[in-house]
């Protein structure tokens, strides 16, 4: 987290936000919002990594960004 420029007081907030996003994913009515927030948080991590010049983290995050976007496309609970 320090390599991305995230300060120590912000780390617990990000942890709580991540847990809240995970809970939103479990509820069918908030599935879209949860995945959208998940994708936004991943893009934020990618932007912070690019700002610090760490391209390896950015490339590693690409599959993790694709996952919520694919889940949004599939819809909950995976209707065809």
C-alpha positions in Angstrom: 0.0 0.0 0.0 2.9 2.3 0.7 4.3 1.8 -2.7 1.0 3.1 -4.2 1.1 6.2 -2.1 -1.8 5.3 0.2 -1.3 6.7 3.7 -1.7 4.7 6.9 -5.0 6.3 8.1 -6.6 5.5 4.7 -5.9 1.7 4.9 -8.6 0.8 7.4 -11.1 2.8 5.4 -10.2 0.9 2.2 -10.6 -2.4 4.1 -14.0 -1.5 5.4 -15.0 -0.4 1.9 -13.9 -3.7 0.4 -15.9 -5.7 3.0 -18.9 -3.5 2.2 -18.5 -4.2 -1.5 -18.3 -7.9 -0.8 -21.6 -7.8 1.1 -23.3 -5.9 -1.7 -22.3 -8.6 -4.1 -24.1 -11.2 -2.0 -27.5 -9.4 -2.2 -29.2 -9.8 -5.6 -30.7 -6.2 -5.7 -27.3 -4.6 -5.1 -25.3 -6.9 -7.3 -24.8 -4.4 -10.0 -23.7 -1.6 -7.7 -21.3 -3.9 -5.8 -19.6 -5.0 -9.1 -19.5 -1.4 -10.3 -17.9 -0.2 -7.0 -15.5 -3.2 -7.2 -14.5 -2.2 -10.8 -14.0 1.4 -9.7 -11.8 0.4 -6.8 -9.6 -1.8 -9.1 -9.3 1.1 -11.6 -8.2 3.3 -8.6 -5.5 0.8 -7.7 -4.4 0.7 -11.3 -4.3 4.5 -11.5 -2.2 4.8 -8.3 0.2 2.1 -9.6 0.6 4.0 -12.9 1.2 7.3 -11.0 4.0 5.7 -9.1 5.4 4.0 -12.3 4.7 0.5 -11.1 3.5 -1.1 -14.4 3.7 -4.6 -13.0 0.8 -4.0 -10.5 -1.2 -2.4 -13.3 -0.8 -5.4 -15.6 -1.6 -7.8 -12.7 -4.9 -6.0 -12.0 -6.3 -6.3 -15.6 -7.9 -9.8 -15.0 -9.3 -8.6 -11.7 -10.9 -5.7 -13.6 -12.3 -8.0 -16.2 -14.0 -10.2 -13.6 -16.6 -7.7 -12.2 -17.3 -6.4 -15.8 -18.0 -10.0 -16.9 -20.2 -10.6 -13.9 -22.2 -7.5 -14.7 -22.6 -8.7 -18.3 -23.8 -12.1 -17.1 -26.3 -10.6 -14.6 -27.4 -11.9 -11.3 -28.0 -14.8 -10.7 -26.4 -15.6 -14.1 -29.6 -15.3 -16.2 -29.2 -16.2 -19.8 
